[in-house]
Amino acid sequence: MRRILAIFLAGGLLAAVSCRENGALLRDGYYTAEAMEFDNFGWKEFVSISVNNGRITSVEYDAKNLSGFIKSWDMDYMRLMNAIDGTYPNEYTRFYGEQFLTKQDAAAVDALTGATTSYHSFKQLAAQVILNAQTGDAPVSLVRLTDQ
């Protein structure tokens, strides 16, 4: 009986450690933070995460325009940005989202050359979505993005 209790307690401790982001537990659910305003190009960035068993299980980072069209689907914008900056939304949104998911820590996400403005927006939105997950606050949070 003691052995079973010890295994149960060790498992619970391990689960509690893996469910923390900056020391706080993440509550299961779906959380989204989006920019308060559209940028100069007509896009509003957002980060959505899913948390299950205290861990981030999916991340979506992208932007949408007034009609709801998704930035990473815009082929003309992709071609233009790639020619100028060497990257494009479908690349950098996946890059940032994958790092966030893998590292389970928004602060540990690295910048991608050519997408530094989006990097700063991503970091601000990711920080808010983590706060939402820590408190269990599920409504979409609007974030006033600042230049970094």
C-alpha positions, 0 to 999 in steps of 0.5 A: 500500500505504501508503495502504491501511495509513493508511486501516486504521489511521485506521479502527481509531483511530476505532473505538477512540475510539467504543468507550470509556466513561470511557476504558475499552473496552466488551467485546461482550456482554450485561450486567445489573445489578439491585438486591440487594433489592426496594423497599418497593413490591415492585419490583426494578429492573434495567438490561440492555445489549447491546454490539456493536463496543464500543458500547451497542446496546440498553438496558433499564431497568425493575423486576420484582416477585417473580413477574417481572411488569414494572413498566412493564406495570402499568396500575394503578401507572401511573395512580396514579403519573401522578396523583401524580408526573406521570410513570409507569414506562413513560415514565421507564424509556424516557426514561432508557434512550434517553438512555443509549443515545444519549449512550453515557454513564450520567453524562450521563443527565438526571433526569426530574421526578417520577422522581428516586428511580428516576433515582438507582437507574438511575445506580447500576445503569448504573454497575455494568453499564458496569463489567461491560462494561469487564471482560467480566463477564457474570453478573448483578451485584447492587447494593445501592442507596443513597438519593442 
